[in-house]
Amino acid sequence: MLVIAVFLFGIYIASNAGRSEAIKQEEYLVTNTTPELVVLRMYGDNLVCVPFDRTTGEIEESFSVIKNTGETGLALRLEKLGRLHLPEITPVASATPTAVQVETLTPTITP
């Protein structure tokens, strides 16, 4: 029983430490695509990216997964953008749910 409690406590501590580091992050990889995308995570050749606004530091709520095989011309540069965040959401009182339009983003690569 003690081993399980220590194991769960270790997972809790590791999770909070990772979240803390992510919140403090100010340097990000930025793509050479239009629109510019910030790389949030890399899984092998797959890049999880999100569009962002340089002036406000806001990221959009939609993301793209880009496969970087090295033959695509995709270039990444490390930039200090400050802390990025989601835009402020103002709650709307509504009794009925509304449909959400999902936009598909196809980045174009600029040399």
QUIHUJO-V886814 format. One record per pair of residues at least 24 apart in sequence whose C-alpha atoms are under 6 Angstrom apart, sorted by the first residue. I is the first residue (numbers start at 1). GAP is how many residues later the second one is. D is the distance in whole Angstrom. If there is no record, write none. Layout:
I,GAP,D ; I,GAP,D
This chain:
26,54,6 ; 26,55,6 ; 26,56,4 ; 26,57,5 ; 27,52,5 ; 27,53,4 ; 27,54,6 ; 28,50,6 ; 28,51,6 ; 29,47,6 ; 29,48,5 ; 29,49,4 ; 30,46,5 ; 30,47,5 ; 31,44,6 ; 31,45,5 ; 32,43,6 ; 33,74,6 ; 33,75,5 ; 33,76,4 ; 33,77,6 ; 34,73,6 ; 34,74,5 ; 57,27,5 ; 58,26,6 ; 58,27,5 ; 58,28,5 ; 58,29,6 ; 59,26,6 ; 59,27,5
